[in-house]
């Protein structure tokens, strides 16, 4: 029996102009949105960029995370987290992904890694929180990637709406082509 390739699901929050971060953190604080993130990603492998990994609390990771780092160096000095995998390219990530025994992996950001995954058509679904209020920030994501994606509203509050977006190009299209 052939091993199945894990589904890659993106999950991030953004303002309407694409702001996703400020000073290596979030420019907003919505505890219920963060709880949704934790419940959705809990006990799943997460993949992220180095800056996202270094700014995230260790308690976020229940399974060994995968971290993109061009230099393969992690500067998270206050971490108690001993086990994580560092990759420096999509090809290295895909080789590692093929070894994993899981059904889904969550790409949690930041914007640079999200755009690499979106450009390479590696994400089949994206859980996108749209923050209703505009916040200033120093990191933005190009939301034009989602123009053709089907949107289903999952939750709406006064502060944000959470959508499930589905990639019209199919599930992990590039992954299936390259294996």
C-alpha positions in Angstrom: 0.0 0.0 0.0 1.4 3.4 -1.0 1.9 6.0 1.7 -0.3 9.0 1.4 1.1 12.5 1.3 -0.1 14.6 4.1 -2.6 17.4 3.3 -1.1 20.8 3.8 -3.4 23.4 5.3 -2.5 27.0 5.8 -3.8 28.9 8.9 -3.2 32.6 9.5 -4.9 35.8 10.5 -4.7 39.0 8.4 -6.3 42.4 8.1 -8.1 43.4 4.9 -4.9 44.9 3.6 -2.8 41.8 4.3 -1.1 42.9 7.6 -0.1 39.7 9.5 2.6 40.9 11.9 4.3 43.6 13.8 7.7 43.4 15.5 7.7 39.6 15.3 4.3 39.3 16.9 0.6 40.0 16.2 -0.6 43.6 16.1 -3.9 42.5 17.6 -5.1 40.4 20.6 -8.2 38.3 20.2 -8.1 35.4 22.8 -11.0 33.6 21.1 -9.3 33.7 17.7 -6.0 32.4 19.2 -8.0 29.6 21.0 -9.5 28.7 17.6 -6.0 28.5 16.2 -4.8 26.3 19.0 -7.8 23.9 18.8 -7.4 23.6 15.0 -3.7 22.9 15.0 -3.4 21.0 18.4 -1.6 17.7 18.0 -0.7 18.3 14.4 2.7 19.0 12.9 3.2 22.6 12.1 5.6 24.1 9.5 6.7 27.7 9.7 9.5 30.2 9.0 12.3 30.8 11.5 11.0 34.2 12.7 7.5 32.7 13.4 9.1 29.8 15.3 11.4 32.0 17.3 8.5 34.3 18.4 6.0 31.5 19.2 5.6 30.0 22.7 6.9 26.5 23.1 3.5 25.4 24.4 2.1 25.8 20.9 4.0 22.7 19.7 2.6 19.3 20.7 4.5 17.6 17.9 7.9 18.2 16.4 7.6 21.3 14.2 9.3 21.9 10.9 11.1 25.2 10.6 12.3 26.9 7.4 15.7 28.6 7.8 18.0 29.6 5.0 21.0 29.5 7.4 19.7 26.4 9.3 20.3 28.4 12.5 17.7 28.9 15.1 18.2 31.8 17.6 15.4 30.8 20.0 17.7 30.8 23.1 15.0 30.8 25.7 13.3 27.7 24.3 12.9 24.4 26.2 11.8 22.8 23.0 14.5 20.4 22.0 13.0 18.6 19.0 12.3 20.4 15.7 13.3 19.8 12.1 15.1 22.5 10.1 14.7 22.6 6.3 16.1 25.2 4.0 14.2 24.6 0.8 10.9 23.3 -0.6 12.6 20.2 -2.0 14.1 19.4 1.4 10.7 20.0 3.0 9.0 17.7 0.5 11.6 14.9 1.1 10.9 15.2 4.9 7.1 15.4 4.4 7.2 12.1 2.5 8.7 10.4 5.6 6.0 11.7 8.0 3.2 9.5 9.1 0.4 11.9 9.5 -2.7 13.0 7.5 -2.3 16.7 7.7 0.3 19.4 8.3 -0.4 23.0 9.2 1.6 25.8 7.6 1.2 28.6 10.2 3.4 31.4 8.6 4.9 33.9 8.4 4.0 35.7 5.2 7.2 34.8 3.4 6.7 31.0 3.9 3.0 31.3 3.2 3.7 32.9 -0.2 6.3 30.3 -1.0 3.8 27.5 -0.3 1.0 29.4 -2.3 3.3 30.1 -5.3 4.2 26.4 -5.4 0.6 25.3 -5.1 1.3 23.2 -2.0 -1.7 24.3 0.1 -5.1 22.6 -0.6 -7.0 24.5 2.1 -6.4 27.7 4.1 -8.1 28.7 7.3 -8.0 32.4 7.1 -9.1 34.8 9.8 -10.0 38.2 8.4 -9.6 40.8 11.1 -12.3 43.5 10.7 -10.2 46.4 12.1 -7.1 47.7 10.3 -3.9 47.5 12.3 -0.5 48.8 11.3 2.3 46.3 10.9 5.6 45.5 9.3 4.7 42.2 7.7 2.1 41.8 5.0 0.8 38.8 2.9 -0.3 39.1 -0.7 -4.0 38.2 -0.5 -4.4 38.1 -4.3 -3.4 34.4 -4.1 -6.9 33.7 -2.8 -8.9 35.4 -5.5 -10.1 32.2 -7.1 -10.4 30.1 -4.0 -13.8 29.1 -2.7 -14.7 30.6 0.6 -16.9 29.2 3.3 -17.6 31.3 6.4 -16.9 29.2 9.6 -17.3 31.8 12.4 -18.1 35.5 12.6 -17.7 37.8 15.5 -17.6 41.6 15.9 -13.8 41.5 15.6 -13.1 38.9 12.9 -14.4 36.3 10.6 -12.9 32.9 10.0 -13.1 31.3 6.6 -12.2 28.0 5.1 -10.7 28.6 1.7 -10.4 25.8 -0.8 -7.8 25.8 -3.6 -9.4 25.4 -7.0 -6.3 23.7 -8.4 -6.8 20.7 -6.2 -5.4 19.1 -3.2 -1.6 19.5 -2.9 -1.4 19.5 -6.7 2.4 19.9 -6.9 3.0 17.3 -4.3 1.2 14.6 -6.2 3.0 15.6 -9.4 6.4 15.4 -7.8 6.1 12.1 -6.2 
